[in-house]
């Protein structure tokens, strides 16, 4: 994710929790796909930083609800 605020090249990469989708999907193509699928199979939130989606807000750096409740 070149230029991303939550990519491996960002200044804050080391402070991103391991349970965040952006961290779990690195390195590209070499992550536990089954584990990630469990966290994104019914997305309720999208990250305003990287655009990834997740079931729970806690798995994103800057979550925004997909649907207004």
Residue pairs with C-beta under 8 A, 6 or more apart in sequence:
1 7
1 8
1 22
1 50
2 9
3 9
4 10
4 22
4 49
4 50
5 12
5 49
5 50
5 61
5 62
6 12
6 13
6 16
6 20
6 22
6 23
6 47
6 49
6 50
6 61
6 62
7 13
7 22
7 50
8 26
8 27
13 23
16 22
16 23
16 61
17 23
18 24
19 58
19 59
20 59
20 60
20 61
21 36
21 39
21 40
21 47
21 52
21 54
21 59
21 60
22 47
22 49
22 50
22 52
22 60
22 61
24 31
24 32
24 35
24 36
24 39
25 31
25 36
25 52
39 54
39 55
39 56
39 59
40 52
40 53
40 54
40 55
41 55
42 55
43 53
43 54
43 55
43 66
44 54
44 55
44 56
44 57
44 65
44 66
44 67
45 53
45 54
45 55
45 56
45 57
45 59
45 60
45 63
45 64
45 65
45 66
46 52
46 53
46 60
46 63
46 64
46 66
47 53
47 54
47 60
47 61
47 62
47 63
47 64
48 62
48 63
48 64
49 60
49 61
49 62
50 61
52 60
53 60
53 66
54 60
54 63
57 63
57 65
